[in-house]
């Protein structure tokens, strides 16, 4: 019996060794990659010198004369703000307006000027109708969601993260991932704005309509928007309906299952950015309203993001690593299958912070692009996008696709017809060479969008040529004429205005 026993032991050892080898092959590299990512993911965001400000690009450190926090009390704020604008005008100081500073082209910065810090101005109240929220424009969506959640209300249109301010969102006329919906301006009933001379005007589609259309999506160039009346939506429970499929089939899914559906509350698509299979596959995530809940069934309150550290490690591990991009796509498709059919509330979906994924290393930074193309041009544009990203060797971390309907409210509109929005995130070196490479790629991508009958989004790097800007936004001439009509002394300025609009 001893020889047989000895053989069984040796066999078990070999089996155990084989299992360990398989486990090492299957899990060793992913685990090691994530461990390495976490070790390297040290917060190295530098502290700016006194008197300097920057934005989310971390490429716009600029000396300013003063950063002025607006008082949180509305009456005090209005009186002191009017005095500040008078002082700045008399001193020849340009004024810019900042919330969470998530633009990337100096849109919140006027060099050597005064920066109004709006975040303290964040009061809010839901109207008696239970639908309209009056909110100070310094409030972040994080605070808005926390206020609305116990009231079973939600934000009607906002970005996919909660870190932005209300004022910044309406000044950039952001769009969301609400299907069949125009940008956020469509949810603005009215707002109050302080002009350069200290006057306060209420603006709506009926009252001061020109100023209403210009200041929404006006990047703070017409005055300080103090508060806005926004339409809200019900907070509801959604069932996740997600599927991974070849990219060529994604449009058909949109046409058949989303465009004509009345139960889809939120939806987005994401493309595979693995360079070895660039844009070959995508995942479409639909969030369908649950309509058969028992009456009186309470929705769970919003809570912090689950598995935040793991999600961050998987995402940050894709920067500068083809293997990391492959691993992320494998993880995302696996999670799609795991979560399919599960439930989540609307407010929980909207409650992710930007910091969950933001680059905080010293040498690189994340840069957003966004292109809007007509539905029928989206396939051809995506092919050209893949070609140009490959040609320029862009470190592409993410492509999300959203549906945006025609904007009939703003003057400087990017969605002048129904479009698909392609939101791109790149990792860029924080060097002159990195900036030059990004500029060259951006110019080519903008040309591709324009040739597809589309446009590009304005809050990001100011790399578009003057001709490209004029071609994408032919209404800009009228926009800047109105700016100087309402602000003849050009008190309100920023780098965007100085690049494309200043006389």
C-alpha positions in Angstrom: 0.0 0.0 0.0 2.8 2.4 0.6 3.9 2.7 -3.0 0.3 3.4 -4.0 -0.1 6.0 -1.2 3.2 7.6 -2.3 2.0 7.8 -5.9 -1.3 9.4 -4.8 0.6 12.0 -2.7 2.9 12.8 -5.7 -0.2 13.1 -7.9 -1.9 15.4 -5.5 1.2 17.6 -5.3 1.3 17.8 -9.1 -2.4 18.7 -9.3 -1.9 21.3 -6.6 1.1 22.7 -8.4 -0.8 22.8 -11.7 -3.7 24.6 -10.0 -1.3 27.2 -8.6 0.3 27.7 -12.0 -3.2 28.2 -13.5 -4.2 30.6 -10.8 -0.9 32.5 -11.2 -1.5 32.7 -14.9 -5.1 33.7 -14.6 -4.9 36.0 -11.6 -1.3 36.8 -11.0 -0.8 39.4 -13.7 -4.1 41.3 -13.0 -3.4 41.3 -9.3 0.2 42.4 -9.7 -1.0 45.1 -12.2 -3.5 46.5 -9.7 -1.1 46.4 -6.8 1.4 48.3 -8.9 -1.2 50.8 -9.9 -2.2 51.4 -6.3 1.4 51.9 -5.2 2.0 54.4 -7.9 -1.3 56.2 -7.3 0.0 58.7 -4.8 -1.6 62.2 -4.6 1.0 64.5 -6.0 -1.2 67.4 -7.0 0.9 70.4 -6.2 -0.3 73.3 -4.0 -0.4 76.5 -6.1 1.6 79.5 -4.9 -0.3 82.3 -3.2 -2.1 84.4 -5.8 -2.4 81.7 -8.4 -5.4 79.7 -9.6 -5.8 76.7 -12.0 -8.6 74.5 -13.3 -9.2 70.8 -13.8 -6.6 70.6 -16.6 -3.8 71.4 -14.2 -2.2 73.2 -17.1 -3.5 76.7 -16.5 -1.8 77.9 -13.4 -2.3 81.7 -13.6 -1.5 84.7 -11.4 -4.6 86.7 -10.4 -5.1 89.8 -8.4 -7.7 88.5 -6.1 -9.9 85.5 -5.3 -13.2 86.8 -3.8 -15.5 84.3 -2.0 -19.1 85.5 -2.4 -21.0 85.6 0.9 -23.5 82.8 1.5 -26.2 85.1 2.6 -28.2 86.3 -0.5 -28.8 89.9 0.7 -25.2 90.4 1.8 -23.9 88.7 -1.4 -25.8 91.0 -3.7 -24.7 94.2 -2.0 -21.0 93.2 -1.7 -20.9 91.8 -5.2 -22.2 95.0 -6.7 -19.5 96.9 -4.8 -16.9 94.4 -6.0 -17.8 94.9 -9.6 -17.8 98.7 -9.2 -14.3 98.5 -7.7 -13.0 96.1 -10.3 -14.3 98.3 -13.1 -12.8 101.4 -11.7 -9.5 99.6 -11.2 -9.4 98.2 -14.7 -9.4 94.6 -13.3 -11.2 91.9 -15.4 -13.5 89.6 -13.5 -14.0 85.9 -14.0 -16.4 83.5 -12.2 -15.5 80.1 -10.8 -17.5 77.2 -9.2 -15.8 73.9 -9.1 -13.4 74.8 -11.9 -14.0 71.7 -14.0 -13.5 73.5 -17.3 -10.0 73.0 -18.9 -9.2 76.1 -20.9 -9.0 78.9 -18.4 -12.8 79.6 -18.7 -12.8 80.5 -15.0 -9.7 82.6 -15.1 -8.9 86.1 -16.2 -5.1 86.7 -15.9 -4.3 89.4 -13.3 -8.0 89.8 -12.6 -10.5 89.1 -9.9 -11.9 85.6 -9.5 -15.4 85.3 -7.9 -15.5 82.1 -5.9 -19.2 81.1 -6.1 -19.3 77.9 -4.0 -20.4 79.5 -0.7 -23.6 80.7 -2.5 -25.5 77.5 -2.3 -28.9 78.0 -0.8 -31.8 76.0 -2.2 -35.5 75.5 -1.8 -38.1 73.3 -3.6 -41.1 75.3 -4.8 -44.6 74.6 -3.5 -45.3 72.8 -6.8 -42.8 70.1 -5.7 -41.1 70.2 -9.0 -39.1 73.5 -9.4 -35.9 73.9 -7.4 -34.6 77.4 -6.7 -30.8 77.0 -6.1 -27.8 79.3 -5.6 -25.4 78.7 -8.5 -22.5 77.9 -6.2 -24.2 74.7 -5.1 -22.6 71.4 -6.3 -24.8 68.6 -7.6 -23.6 66.6 -4.6 -25.4 69.1 -2.3 -28.4 69.3 -4.7 -28.9 65.5 -4.7 -28.5 65.3 -0.9 -31.3 68.0 -0.6 -33.6 66.4 -3.1 -33.2 62.7 -2.2 -35.3 62.8 1.0 -38.0 64.6 -1.0 -38.1 61.8 -3.6 -36.9 64.2 -6.3 -33.9 64.2 -8.6 -32.0 66.3 -11.0 -33.6 66.4 -14.5 -30.4 66.9 -16.5 -26.9 66.9 -15.2 -23.5 65.4 -16.0 -22.5 61.9 -14.9 -20.7 63.2 -11.8 -21.9 65.2 -8.8 -18.8 67.4 -8.4 -19.8 70.2 -10.7 -21.5 73.4 -9.6 -25.0 74.4 -10.8 -23.6 77.7 -12.2 -20.8 76.0 -14.0 -23.2 73.4 -15.5 -25.6 76.0 -16.9 -22.8 78.3 -18.0 -21.4 75.5 -20.1 -24.9 74.3 -20.9 -23.9 70.7 -20.1 -25.9 67.7 -21.3 -26.6 64.5 -19.3 -27.3 60.9 -20.1 -31.1 61.3 -20.1 -32.3 59.9 -23.4 -34.4 62.0 -25.8 -33.4 65.2 -23.8 -31.8 68.5 -24.9 -29.0 70.0 -22.7 -29.6 71.4 -19.2 -30.8 74.8 -20.5 -34.1 73.0 -21.4 -34.7 72.5 -17.6 -33.9 76.2 -16.6 -37.2 78.0 -16.0 -35.5 81.3 -15.2 -32.5 82.8 -13.4 -31.3 86.1 -11.8 -28.1 87.6 -13.1 -26.0 90.6 -11.9 -24.7 92.6 -14.8 -21.4 94.6 -15.0 -23.1 97.8 -13.7 -24.5 96.0 -10.7 -28.1 95.7 -12.0 -29.9 92.5 -11.4 -32.2 91.1 -14.1 -34.5 88.1 -14.1 -34.3 86.2 -17.3 -36.5 83.6 -18.9 -37.9 82.6 -22.3 -40.4 85.5 -21.9 -38.4 88.0 -19.9 -35.1 89.3 -21.3 -35.1 86.3 -23.8 -31.9 87.4 -25.6 -29.9 87.6 -22.3 -31.5 84.2 -21.3 -30.3 82.6 -24.5 -26.8 84.1 -24.3 -26.0 83.6 -20.7 -27.0 79.9 -20.7 -23.9 78.4 -22.2 -22.2 81.8 -22.0 -19.3 80.8 -19.8 -19.7 83.7 -17.4 -19.2 86.4 -19.9 -22.5 88.3 -19.4 -22.6 88.6 -15.6 -22.9 86.6 -12.4 -25.8 84.2 -12.4 -27.0 84.3 -8.8 -29.7 81.6 -8.7 -31.6 79.5 -11.1 -35.1 77.9 -11.1 -34.6 74.3 -12.4 -37.1 71.6 -13.2 -36.5 68.4 -11.2 -37.5 64.8 -12.0 -38.8 62.0 -9.8 -36.3 59.9 -8.1 -37.2 56.4 -9.2 -35.9 52.8 -8.9 -34.3 51.5 -12.2 -33.6 48.0 -13.4 -30.3 47.7 -15.2 -30.6 46.4 -18.7 -27.0 46.2 -20.1 -25.5 44.3 -22.9 -22.1 43.9 -24.6 -22.2 43.7 -28.4 -20.3 44.5 -31.5 -20.0 48.3 -32.0 -21.7 47.9 -35.4 -24.9 46.8 -33.7 -25.1 49.6 -31.2 -27.1 52.0 -33.4 -29.7 49.3 -34.0 -30.1 48.8 -30.3 -30.5 52.5 -29.8 -33.2 52.8 -32.6 -35.1 49.7 -31.5 -34.8 49.7 -27.7 -34.2 53.2 -26.6 -35.3 55.9 -29.0 -39.0 54.8 -28.9 -39.0 53.5 -25.4 -40.8 55.4 -22.7 -39.4 53.5 -19.7 -35.7 54.3 -20.1 -34.7 56.9 -17.5 -31.0 57.0 -18.1 -28.8 55.4 -20.8 -25.2 55.5 -22.0 -22.9 53.5 -24.2 -19.2 52.9 -23.8 -16.6 51.7 -26.4 -13.7 49.3 -25.9 -10.5 51.4 -25.9 -8.0 48.5 -26.0 -5.7 49.5 -28.9 -5.7 45.8 -30.1 -9.5 45.9 -30.6 -10.2 49.7 -30.7 -13.9 50.4 -30.8 -14.7 46.8 -32.0 -17.1 46.3 -29.1 -19.3 48.4 -26.9 -21.5 48.1 -23.9 -25.0 49.7 -23.8 -26.4 50.4 -20.4 -30.1 51.2 -20.1 -31.7 52.0 -16.8 -35.4 51.2 -17.0 -38.0 52.6 -14.7 -39.6 50.0 -12.3 -43.3 50.6 -12.5 -44.7 47.7 -10.5 -43.4 48.6 -7.0 -45.9 48.2 -4.2 -47.4 51.5 -3.1 -45.6 53.1 -0.2 -42.4 51.2 -0.9 -39.6 53.6 0.1 -36.5 54.2 -2.0 -33.1 53.6 -0.3 -31.2 56.8 0.4 -28.1 57.6 -1.6 -24.8 56.2 -0.1 -21.1 56.4 -0.9 -19.8 54.6 -4.0 -19.2 50.9 -3.4 -15.8 49.3 -4.1 -14.5 52.8 -4.9 -10.8 51.8 -4.4 -11.1 48.8 -6.7 -12.9 50.8 -9.4 -10.3 53.5 -9.2 -7.4 51.0 -9.4 -8.9 49.3 -12.5 -9.5 52.7 -14.2 -6.2 54.3 -13.3 -4.4 51.1 -14.3 -5.5 51.7 -17.9 -3.5 55.0 -18.2 -0.3 54.4 -20.2 -0.9 50.6 -20.3 -2.4 48.6 -23.2 -2.7 45.6 -20.8 -4.5 47.9 -18.3 -7.0 48.8 -21.0 -7.6 45.1 -21.8 -8.0 44.4 -18.1 -10.5 47.2 -17.7 -12.6 46.1 -20.6 -12.6 42.5 -19.3 -13.7 43.8 -15.9 -16.4 46.1 -17.3 -17.9 43.4 -19.4 -17.9 41.0 -16.5 -19.5 43.5 -14.2 -22.1 44.2 -16.9 -23.2 40.6 -16.8 -23.1 40.5 -13.0 -25.3 43.6 -12.5 -27.7 43.0 -15.3 -31.2 42.8 -14.0 -30.3 44.4 -10.6 -31.8 47.6 -9.2 -30.5 51.1 -8.4 -32.1 54.5 -7.8 -31.7 57.4 -10.2 -30.0 59.6 -7.5 -27.5 56.8 -6.7 -26.5 56.7 -10.3 -25.9 60.4 -10.4 -23.9 60.5 -7.2 -20.4 59.5 -8.4 -17.7 62.1 -7.7 -15.1 63.1 -10.3 -12.4 62.2 -7.7 -13.3 58.6 -8.1 -11.2 58.4 -11.3 -9.2 61.7 -11.5 -5.5 61.6 -12.3 -3.5 62.9 -9.3 0.0 62.1 -10.4 2.7 64.8 -11.0 3.6 64.0 -14.6 0.3 63.4 -16.3 -3.2 64.8 -16.3 -6.6 63.8 -17.7 -8.0 65.9 -20.6 -11.6 65.7 -21.9 -12.8 66.1 -25.5 -16.3 66.0 -26.7 -17.8 65.9 -30.2 -21.4 66.1 -31.3 -22.3 64.4 -34.6 -25.6 63.7 -36.3 -27.0 60.2 -35.8 -26.4 59.2 -39.4 -22.8 60.3 -39.3 -21.9 58.7 -36.0 -20.6 55.4 -37.5 -18.3 57.1 -40.1 -17.0 59.6 -37.5 -16.2 56.8 -35.0 -14.1 55.0 -37.7 -12.2 58.3 -38.4 -11.8 58.8 -34.7 -10.2 55.4 -34.3 -7.8 56.2 -37.2 -6.8 59.6 -35.8 -6.3 58.4 -32.2 -4.1 55.6 -33.5 -2.2 57.9 -35.8 -1.5 60.4 -33.1 -0.8 57.7 -30.5 -3.3 59.3 -28.1 -3.6 57.6 -24.7 -7.3 57.2 -24.8 -8.8 56.1 -21.5 -12.5 56.3 -22.2 -15.2 56.9 -24.8 -18.8 57.3 -23.6 -21.7 57.9 -26.1 -24.8 59.8 -25.1 -28.0 61.0 -26.9 -28.6 64.7 -27.0 -31.6 66.3 -28.6 -31.8 69.6 -30.4 -31.1 72.7 -28.2 -33.7 75.4 -28.9 -32.8 77.5 -25.9 -29.2 78.8 -26.2 -27.5 81.1 -28.6 -24.1 79.3 -28.6 -25.7 75.9 -29.1 -23.6 72.8 -29.9 -26.7 70.6 -30.5 -28.4 72.4 -33.4 -29.9 69.1 -34.4 -30.3 65.7 -32.7 -26.8 64.3 -32.1 -24.8 61.7 -30.4 -22.2 63.0 -28.0 -18.9 61.2 -27.9 -17.1 62.0 -24.7 -13.4 61.2 -24.8 -10.9 61.1 -22.0 -7.2 61.2 -22.7 -4.1 61.0 -20.5 -1.6 63.7 -21.4 1.9 64.4 -20.2 2.2 67.8 -18.4 5.0 69.0 -20.7 5.2 71.3 -23.7 5.7 68.3 -25.9 2.6 66.7 -24.4 0.6 69.8 -25.0 1.8 70.1 -28.6 0.8 66.5 -29.3 -2.6 67.0 -27.8 -3.1 70.2 -29.8 -2.2 68.5 -33.1 -4.6 65.6 -32.4 -7.4 67.9 -31.3 -7.2 70.0 -34.5 -7.6 66.9 -36.6 -10.4 65.5 -34.5 -12.3 68.8 -34.7 -11.9 68.8 -38.5 -13.3 65.2 -38.6 -16.3 66.3 -36.5 -17.0 69.3 -38.7 -16.7 67.3 -41.8 -19.3 64.9 -40.3 -21.7 67.8 -39.9 -21.1 68.1 -36.2 -19.4 70.3 -33.7 -17.1 70.2 -30.7 -17.7 71.2 -27.0 -16.2 74.5 -25.9 -15.3 74.0 -22.1 -12.0 72.1 -22.8 -8.6 73.0 -24.1 -8.5 76.0 -26.4 -6.8 74.2 -29.2 -9.3 74.8 -32.0 -8.1 77.3 -34.6 -10.0 80.5 -35.1 -11.4 79.2 -38.4 -12.5 76.0 -36.8 -14.3 77.9 -34.0 -16.1 80.1 -36.5 -17.1 77.1 -38.6 -18.4 75.1 -35.6 -20.2 78.1 -34.1 -21.3 80.5 -36.8 -23.6 82.3 -34.3 -20.5 83.3 -32.3 -20.4 86.8 -34.0 -23.8 87.6 -32.6 -22.9 86.0 -29.3 -19.9 88.4 -28.8 -21.9 91.4 -30.1 -24.5 90.7 -27.3 -21.7 90.2 -24.8 -20.4 93.7 -25.5 -23.9 95.1 -25.6 -24.6 93.9 -22.0 -21.0 94.4 -20.9 -19.6 97.3 -22.9 -16.5 97.7 -20.7 -15.7 94.0 -21.1 -15.5 93.6 -17.4 -16.3 89.9 -17.5 -13.4 88.0 -19.2 -11.7 84.7 -19.2 -9.2 82.9 -21.4 -11.9 81.6 -23.7 -13.0 85.1 -24.4 -9.5 86.4 -24.8 -8.8 83.6 -27.4 -11.9 83.8 -29.6 -13.9 86.9 -28.8 -12.0 89.9 -27.4 -11.6 92.8 -29.8 
